Amino acid sequence: TMAAQRKLQQEIDKVLKKIKEGVDVFDNLWEQMQASEYQNQREKFESELKKEIKKLQRFRDQVKTWQASSDVKDKKPLLEARKAVEREMERFKAAEREG
């Protein structure tokens, strides 16, 4: 139905907005971590990053579900959001390896 389609789109928009916000938070924390000279500060930022990445991964799972759904017509924003999350996941993994 039209109402269901609208409700789905609102849900998608909400998650895409949260992903954008989460990526901004992650970037901000990332820069603070890179700039901090003290190990204990870096560890604090790393645990914040870990929390943020977990949130982003949950949203990514939701996006993957929508990508597979035939109810969603325009999948381009989903793909972009998913790529943004996966970029941050890569950065986080690299940081953990260096850590």
Solvent accessible surface area in square Angstrom, and as a share of the most:
residue,aa,sasa,rsa
1,T,141,0.82
2,M,150,0.67
3,A,63,0.49
4,A,58,0.45
5,Q,67,0.30
6,R,144,0.52
7,K,140,0.59
8,L,39,0.20
9,Q,83,0.37
10,Q,117,0.52
11,E,69,0.31
12,I,6,0.03
13,D,74,0.38
14,K,106,0.45
15,V,11,0.06
16,L,34,0.17
17,K,131,0.55
18,K,90,0.38
19,I,4,0.02
20,K,134,0.57
21,E,86,0.39
22,G,6,0.06
23,V,23,0.13
24,D,74,0.38
25,V,67,0.38
26,F,0,0.00
27,D,45,0.23
28,N,92,0.47
29,L,24,0.12
30,W,38,0.14
31,E,117,0.53
32,Q,84,0.37
33,M,4,0.02
34,Q,90,0.40
35,A,78,0.60
36,S,15,0.10
37,E,149,0.67
38,Y,141,0.53
39,Q,115,0.51
40,N,111,0.57
41,Q,78,0.35
42,R,74,0.27
43,E,96,0.43
44,K,122,0.52
45,F,27,0.11
46,E,49,0.22
47,S,62,0.40
48,E,62,0.28
49,L,0,0.00
50,K,89,0.38
51,K,125,0.53
52,E,18,0.08
53,I,7,0.04
54,K,105,0.44
55,K,86,0.36
56,L,0,0.00
57,Q,64,0.28
58,R,152,0.56
59,F,41,0.17
60,R,42,0.15
61,D,79,0.41
62,Q,65,0.29
63,V,0,0.00
64,K,75,0.32
65,T,85,0.50
66,W,16,0.06
67,Q,36,0.16
68,A,91,0.71
69,S,30,0.19
70,S,96,0.62
71,D,82,0.43
72,V,7,0.04
73,K,160,0.68
74,D,94,0.49
75,K,69,0.29
76,K,136,0.57
77,P,51,0.32
78,L,1,0.00
79,L,78,0.39
80,E,93,0.42
81,A,12,0.09
82,R,67,0.24
83,K,108,0.46
84,A,17,0.13
85,V,0,0.00
86,E,51,0.23
87,R,152,0.55
88,E,5,0.02
89,M,25,0.11
90,E,102,0.46
91,R,76,0.28
92,F,14,0.06
93,K,92,0.39
94,A,36,0.28
95,A,6,0.05
96,E,76,0.34
97,R,177,0.65
98,E,146,0.65
99,G,84,0.81
